[in-house]
Amino acid sequence: MRRWEILKGGKSSECGECLCDYRVYRLSPGEWAGYLMAGALFCGVTAYVFYRSIAAFILFLPAGCVYPVRKGRELAKQRQEELRLQFREAILALAASLKAGYSVENAFVSAVSELQELYGEGGMITKEFSYIAHQLRMNRTVESLLMEFARRSGLEEAENFAEIFAVSKRSRGELVSVVSHVVHVLGDRIQVREEIRLMTAEKQLEQKVMSLMPYLIVLYVDFSSPGFFSQMYETMAGRTVMTGCLAVYLAACILAGRILKIEV
């Protein structure tokens, strides 16, 4: 009875269709509308700052319409990073249960109990491990369940863990010692990745602020001294210079993003 109470943390513990593909973030209609408006607003400000032209706004508008797609990818990555940290705690709990002498099925049940305390019944990894524990009771193999989770999660660490777990179980080797070693290695890797992400978070914020500075400077000068930039928008030479400035600005943003993108 206690085991079933641990597993009934929502539909996801029984229904595979309730589990999501973490590689794709599906925006709600409200999110689509909000990000479309944000993209259109940014295109309008860019057209005003660099060209003061409605034609330029119409030309930039398709780029603004792509913003929800880009934001969806960004949110998917953020969700994967959160799942990666939760996965680390899950495999640590699983390894501890196996070391204590639990069977694989009971180890997952015990891990679910700990994950519920850490992340609640609605936690991503809680739902995933609840589903795995429930499916094990339905005589499905742990190898296939872990590989299924690894594919949906898009996490390299989950794929490595699933493959090594499957090989160890099939070869009837020292499953507990192998899993403990793998958990230690993967846990350290995830911890290093998180430390790097935290160290670069401040620089990423600075980069976002610096990206807004050209807009703020132009808008400030324009409103404090009307007509100061009129030659830049009314002559061909001025438009050419502003086009060059826009190209340099975009190149700087792309370069800054690549510099701050550190893979572990």
ZATORLO-957148 format. One record per residue (C-alpha): residue number from 1; residue in one letter; x, y, z. Coordinates in steps of 0.001 Angstrom, whole numbers, plus 500000, padded with zeros to 6 digits. Example, Ala and Ser with C-alpha at 12.3 -4.5 7.8 and 13.67 -1.06 7.14 Angstrom:
REM ZATORLO-957148
- 1, A, 512300, 495500, 507800 $
- 2, S, 513670, 498940, 507140 $
//
This chain:
REM ZATORLO-957148
- 1, M, 500000, 500000, 500000 $
- 2, R, 502833, 502369, 500867 $
- 3, R, 504515, 501693, 497520 $
- 4, W, 501366, 502580, 495572 $
- 5, E, 500941, 505809, 497554 $
- 6, I, 504459, 506803, 496516 $
- 7, L, 503722, 506105, 492875 $
- 8, K, 500387, 507837, 492495 $
- 9, G, 501865, 511315, 492077 $
- 10, G, 499520, 512213, 489207 $
- 11, K, 498643, 510802, 485810 $
- 12, S, 502240, 510877, 484642 $
- 13, S, 503071, 507921, 486905 $
- 14, E, 500682, 505736, 484896 $
- 15, C, 500424, 507361, 481496 $
- 16, G, 503387, 507752, 479153 $
- 17, E, 501446, 510221, 477005 $
- 18, C, 501367, 512625, 479961 $
- 19, L, 505162, 512900, 479886 $
- 20, C, 506636, 515546, 477642 $
- 21, D, 509512, 515879, 475216 $
- 22, Y, 511912, 518195, 477025 $
- 23, R, 513719, 519031, 473791 $
- 24, V, 510709, 521020, 472583 $
- 25, Y, 508900, 523771, 474467 $
- 26, R, 505328, 524266, 473271 $
- 27, L, 504239, 527854, 473782 $
- 28, S, 500696, 528530, 474915 $
- 29, P, 498505, 530876, 472826 $
- 30, G, 499057, 533599, 475423 $
- 31, E, 502826, 533144, 475266 $
- 32, W, 502750, 533228, 471455 $
- 33, A, 500809, 536495, 471512 $
- 34, G, 503072, 538037, 474143 $
- 35, Y, 506318, 537118, 472367 $
- 36, L, 504933, 538224, 468997 $
- 37, M, 504130, 541621, 470480 $
- 38, A, 507600, 541797, 472065 $
- 39, G, 509228, 540910, 468745 $
- 40, A, 507162, 543478, 466862 $
- 41, L, 507972, 546119, 469487 $
- 42, F, 511696, 545434, 469190 $
- 43, C, 511477, 545685, 465400 $
- 44, G, 509655, 549003, 465756 $
- 45, V, 512278, 550419, 468118 $
- 46, T, 515090, 549208, 465857 $
- 47, A, 513474, 550770, 462793 $
- 48, Y, 513027, 554030, 464695 $
- 49, V, 516567, 554150, 466120 $
- 50, F, 518401, 553255, 462913 $
- 51, Y, 516140, 554488, 460098 $
- 52, R, 513030, 556371, 461332 $
- 53, S, 511174, 554571, 458555 $
- 54, I, 507913, 552623, 458408 $
- 55, A, 509322, 550707, 455441 $
- 56, A, 512215, 549544, 457613 $
- 57, F, 509748, 548412, 460288 $
- 58, I, 507820, 546348, 457727 $
- 59, L, 511120, 544904, 456480 $
- 60, F, 512196, 543935, 460005 $
- 61, L, 508791, 542573, 461030 $
- 62, P, 509380, 538967, 459797 $
- 63, A, 512392, 538789, 462135 $
- 64, G, 510113, 539807, 464995 $
- 65, C, 507669, 537058, 464079 $
- 66, V, 510479, 534506, 464467 $
- 67, Y, 511122, 535654, 468046 $
- 68, P, 508539, 533273, 469626 $
- 69, V, 510326, 530317, 468001 $
- 70, R, 513677, 531501, 469328 $
- 71, K, 512175, 532109, 472758 $
- 72, G, 510683, 528613, 472738 $
- 73, R, 514141, 527138, 472144 $
- 74, E, 515560, 529262, 474952 $
- 75, L, 512834, 528123, 477353 $
- 76, A, 513413, 524508, 476332 $
- 77, K, 517110, 524860, 477188 $
- 78, Q, 516278, 526435, 480540 $
- 79, R, 513911, 523559, 481305 $
- 80, Q, 516585, 521035, 480317 $
- 81, E, 519106, 522697, 482639 $
- 82, E, 516617, 522447, 485494 $
- 83, L, 515909, 518815, 484597 $
- 84, R, 519668, 518099, 484527 $
- 85, L, 520032, 519288, 488137 $
- 86, Q, 517003, 517257, 489208 $
- 87, F, 518369, 514210, 487379 $
- 88, R, 521606, 514500, 489369 $
- 89, E, 519681, 514293, 492646 $
- 90, A, 517604, 511406, 491283 $
- 91, I, 520547, 509193, 490330 $
- 92, L, 522251, 509978, 493640 $
- 93, A, 519128, 508767, 495463 $
- 94, L, 518925, 505720, 493186 $
- 95, A, 522572, 504797, 493788 $
- 96, A, 522113, 505143, 497548 $
- 97, S, 519106, 502809, 497463 $
- 98, L, 520997, 500207, 495396 $
- 99, K, 523912, 500395, 497838 $
- 100, A, 521479, 499761, 500684 $
- 101, G, 520561, 496439, 499054 $
- 102, Y, 517264, 497370, 497377 $
- 103, S, 516211, 495683, 494172 $
- 104, V, 516041, 497863, 491060 $
- 105, E, 512257, 498243, 491342 $
- 106, N, 512333, 499124, 495040 $
- 107, A, 515305, 501449, 494473 $
- 108, F, 513233, 503529, 492058 $
- 109, V, 510316, 503577, 494495 $
- 110, S, 512630, 504757, 497274 $
- 111, A, 514139, 507399, 494967 $
- 112, V, 510649, 508678, 494120 $
- 113, S, 509916, 509133, 497811 $
- 114, E, 513038, 511297, 498228 $
- 115, L, 512332, 513255, 495053 $
- 116, Q, 508819, 514068, 496260 $
- 117, E, 510344, 515648, 499348 $
- 118, L, 512801, 517673, 497239 $
- 119, Y, 510644, 518742, 494277 $
- 120, G, 507086, 517784, 495181 $
- 121, E, 504798, 515467, 493257 $
- 122, G, 504720, 517915, 490346 $
- 123, G, 508498, 517973, 489868 $
- 124, M, 509706, 516935, 486435 $
- 125, I, 512042, 514215, 487636 $
- 126, T, 509508, 513067, 490223 $
- 127, K, 506982, 512390, 487457 $
- 128, E, 509598, 510631, 485345 $
- 129, F, 510820, 508319, 488084 $
- 130, S, 507238, 507684, 489249 $
- 131, Y, 506403, 506573, 485729 $
- 132, I, 509492, 504331, 485559 $
- 133, A, 508688, 502755, 488932 $
- 134, H, 505089, 502132, 487876 $
- 135, Q, 506100, 500616, 484533 $
- 136, L, 508575, 498308, 486269 $
- 137, R, 505622, 496872, 488175 $
- 138, M, 504030, 496239, 484761 $
- 139, N, 507050, 494055, 483839 $
- 140, R, 508724, 496533, 481510 $
- 141, T, 512520, 496539, 481494 $
- 142, V, 514412, 499305, 483245 $
- 143, E, 516784, 499578, 480263 $
- 144, S, 514018, 500527, 477834 $
- 145, L, 512439, 502948, 480300 $
- 146, L, 515727, 504743, 480965 $
- 147, M, 516490, 504974, 477245 $
- 148, E, 513007, 506344, 476604 $
- 149, F, 513539, 509025, 479237 $
- 150, A, 517017, 509811, 477887 $
- 151, R, 515661, 510366, 474363 $
- 152, R, 512901, 512679, 475554 $
- 153, S, 515122, 514594, 477946 $
- 154, G, 517810, 515397, 475380 $
- 155, L, 520400, 515166, 478182 $
- 156, E, 523738, 513594, 477336 $
- 157, E, 524166, 512552, 480972 $
- 158, A, 520854, 510674, 480902 $
- 159, E, 521870, 508848, 477708 $
- 160, N, 525233, 507853, 479197 $
- 161, F, 523606, 506632, 482393 $
- 162, A, 520977, 504619, 480509 $
- 163, E, 523554, 502958, 478248 $
- 164, I, 525927, 502042, 481073 $
- 165, F, 523058, 500826, 483265 $
- 166, A, 521807, 498607, 480429 $
- 167, V, 525264, 497147, 479711 $
- 168, S, 525923, 496457, 483395 $
- 169, K, 522559, 494770, 483870 $
- 170, R, 522896, 492604, 480746 $
- 171, S, 526442, 491535, 481569 $
- 172, R, 525415, 490649, 485126 $
- 173, G, 528393, 492598, 486413 $
- 174, E, 528745, 494533, 489617 $
- 175, L, 525682, 496689, 488990 $
- 176, V, 525856, 498561, 492292 $
- 177, S, 529543, 499489, 492046 $
- 178, V, 529284, 500435, 488353 $
- 179, V, 526191, 502588, 488909 $
- 180, S, 527805, 504264, 491931 $
- 181, H, 530911, 505116, 489907 $
- 182, V, 528871, 506435, 486972 $
- 183, V, 526676, 508493, 489291 $
- 184, H, 529780, 510013, 490885 $
- 185, V, 531280, 510935, 487491 $
- 186, L, 528044, 512315, 486042 $
- 187, G, 527220, 514152, 489250 $
- 188, D, 530590, 515910, 489210 $
- 189, R, 530130, 516830, 485561 $
- 190, I, 526688, 518303, 486180 $
- 191, Q, 527999, 520216, 489200 $
- 192, V, 530870, 521697, 487168 $
- 193, R, 528430, 522650, 484418 $
- 194, E, 526185, 524406, 486925 $
- 195, E, 529125, 526266, 488486 $
- 196, I, 530198, 527515, 485063 $
- 197, R, 526629, 528580, 484298 $
- 198, L, 526432, 530529, 487560 $
- 199, M, 529795, 532192, 486965 $
- 200, T, 528788, 533321, 483479 $
- 201, A, 525278, 534432, 484502 $
- 202, E, 526555, 537844, 485616 $
- 203, K, 528442, 538338, 482350 $
- 204, Q, 525367, 537328, 480374 $
- 205, L, 523330, 539946, 482231 $
- 206, E, 526006, 542537, 481513 $
- 207, Q, 525945, 541565, 477842 $
- 208, K, 522168, 542054, 477696 $
- 209, V, 522468, 545488, 479327 $
- 210, M, 525256, 546507, 476952 $
- 211, S, 523130, 545368, 474003 $
- 212, L, 520481, 547882, 475035 $
- 213, M, 522915, 550777, 475475 $
- 214, P, 522994, 551909, 471786 $
- 215, Y, 519197, 552174, 471808 $
- 216, L, 519128, 554055, 475102 $
- 217, I, 521856, 556473, 474033 $
- 218, V, 520181, 557311, 470709 $
- 219, L, 516757, 557699, 472323 $
- 220, Y, 518166, 559891, 475104 $
- 221, V, 519986, 562203, 472689 $
- 222, D, 516990, 562308, 470374 $
- 223, F, 514552, 563345, 473108 $
- 224, S, 516952, 565716, 474870 $
- 225, S, 518177, 567363, 471648 $
- 226, P, 515531, 566979, 468907 $
- 227, G, 516957, 567057, 465403 $
- 228, F, 520512, 566205, 466489 $
- 229, F, 520521, 563035, 464357 $
- 230, S, 518356, 564366, 461517 $
- 231, Q, 521199, 564170, 458977 $
- 232, M, 521611, 560454, 459710 $
- 233, Y, 518042, 559732, 458640 $
- 234, E, 517450, 562243, 455832 $
- 235, T, 520522, 561721, 453622 $
- 236, M, 521812, 558698, 451741 $
- 237, A, 525212, 558961, 453448 $
- 238, G, 523535, 559004, 456844 $
- 239, R, 521415, 555942, 456029 $
- 240, T, 524532, 554130, 454822 $
- 241, V, 526336, 554905, 458077 $
- 242, M, 523362, 553747, 460140 $
- 243, T, 523162, 550520, 458127 $
- 244, G, 526841, 549936, 458874 $
- 245, C, 526224, 550637, 462560 $
- 246, L, 523356, 548137, 462590 $
- 247, A, 525545, 545488, 460941 $
- 248, V, 528336, 546060, 463489 $
- 249, Y, 525799, 545954, 466337 $
- 250, L, 524342, 542618, 465160 $
- 251, A, 527821, 541151, 464671 $
- 252, A, 528809, 542246, 468201 $
- 253, C, 525698, 540631, 469690 $
- 254, I, 526333, 537349, 467874 $
- 255, L, 530015, 537336, 468880 $
- 256, A, 529187, 538070, 472522 $
- 257, G, 526658, 535229, 472561 $
- 258, R, 529227, 532780, 471215 $
- 259, I, 531881, 533889, 473685 $
- 260, L, 529544, 533310, 476616 $
- 261, K, 528394, 529943, 475289 $
- 262, I, 530592, 527464, 477155 $
- 263, E, 530035, 523742, 476621 $
- 264, V, 531050, 521193, 479235 $
//
